[in-house]
Amino acid sequence: MATIGWIGLGNMGLPMTKNLITAGHSVRGYDLSESARSAAEANGVTACTTIAEAVAGADAVFGMLPNGTISKEVFCGAGGVLEFAEPTALLIDSSTIDVASAREIHETAQQAGFAFVDAPVSGGISGAAAATLTFMLGGDPADTARAKELVEPMAGNIFDCGGPGNGQAAKIVNNMMLTVSLQGAAEGAVLADKLGLDAQTFWNVASVSSGDSWPLRTWYPVPGIVETAASNNGFEATFSAALAHKDAGLAQAAAADVGVTLPGAKAAFENLQKLMDDGYADMDCSLIIRNIDPQAPGVPQE
């Protein structure tokens, strides 16, 4: 069993650290939020008030952070992980960040004598709670092999995606496809309704036909059809519009870097931007149906 330092105890970090503790690991966690530290402590995490305290003597250090700027600061900045972690510690960042930042952290960590793996996840809060997350690992093969053993208690699937930054690349492309599919599911739900189709009947057809998709089966934006959908709960966030917008933006930036045009992804990004502009950043991203039909069932009415 390992001693693990964990930075970032929010909606994802909280259940992920709980699963590590259930597996028998010891976890020392740090977060800027006192309430997040308290919630983690109730799950068995040793709450720390500094990064130095969280990582001292740890066999591995995880980050679960909002963006690339913060990840670079936490791992590479003054008072960060590289300054205080044991040289033998394996550093793992499960944040979703841009590929360039991930590769910059890899390089800085390597120069400082550390092993680093970028290991973003897919599956959201429910997957974190159920320990069924998909981990996408990027880094040196010896380091990703070590990381696989550590992430196993939190995972349903683990993939070695190749060299430094490739875990982030896989996550960004996957989530780009998710937002495009979600846009299609929302448009399909509205058109089916306007054409007079019963919502349940249409879903039954699409879910076993060529219109099937993960958002259709999991996040269908019509209440009462799919048990796991946020539409059943007034679009309370399972994966917020703000996070989906961030990931869609990372895909747009990555596409620009390699000279690729993504018209479907651009449309999904713009629709998520509209949700942000209209004040729904903290609502579920499946509320994208509001942009198509503001009167759709379950859509919050002002």
Disulfide bonds with the S-S distance in Angstrom:
none
